[in-house]
Amino acid sequence: MSAIYILISISFIVAIGFLAAFIWSIKNGQYDDDYSPGVRMLKDNKKTSTKHNH
């Protein structure tokens, strides 16, 4: 029974470590998208209006 308590406590420590690494990576900009804004104008499929106001 004591082995279960040890395994549960180790799993909580590992889970807290992964959570800390995830929060650290978000704060350091790991998930910022640097690629899409540069190519968004190249892949724009909107039709532009050709109406002229007279």
N, C-alpha and C positions, 0 to 999 in steps of 0.2 A: 504494500500500500504506500510505503514511503517513496518508492520509485515513481509512482504516479505524480506525487506532489513535486518531486524534483523535475520531472519532464514537463509538467504544466508551468512551473516557474521558469524553466529554460525557454519554453515556447513564448511566454510573455516577454521575456528579455529580447528574444530574437524579433518578435513582432514590433516592439518599441524601437528597436534598432532600424528596422525597415521603414517605419513611420518617420523617424528622425531623418533618415537619408532622403526620403521622398520630400519632406518639408524643406530640407536643405537644397535639394535640386530645384525646387520651385523658386525659392528665394534667389538663387544664383542664375536664373534665366535659362535653365536647361530646356524648358519646353516652349521658349519663345520661337515664333515662326519667322525666320529671316528670309526664307526663300519665296513664299507666296506673294508678298507685296510687290516684289520686283517683276514677277511674270503675270500678275493679275491683268495688267493692261494689254498684254499680248494675247490673252485668252478671253477677252471681253466679247461676248456674243450678242450684246444689246444692239438693236437696230436704232440707228440715229434718225432723228426726224429731219426730213428734207423740205418741210413746209416753210414757206416764206411769208412773213407778215407784211401785207400791203395795206 
